[in-house]
């Protein structure tokens, strides 16, 4: 339901992951944001604990996932304009 604030209709607040990445064309739910961010951290920690990768992956994997999500958003915007 929309509310009126300061004389205009406010939009529902987007998840922080989508706001941080400035996503314009992808609309992620709270569940998808948790899966993408916390899931990538959990996967990286598990891989580091099993010594498949070094501990740097715990920092790099969530950044790589965020980069792929942002790239997907940019591609979706390009296809939306040309489609």
PyMOL commands that set and color helices and strands:
alter all, ss='L'
color gray80, all
select helices_A, chain A and resi 16-20+30-49+57-82
alter helices_A, ss='H'
color red, helices_A
select strands_A, chain A and resi 3-5+8-10
alter strands_A, ss='S'
color yellow, strands_A
deselect
rebuild
show_as cartoon
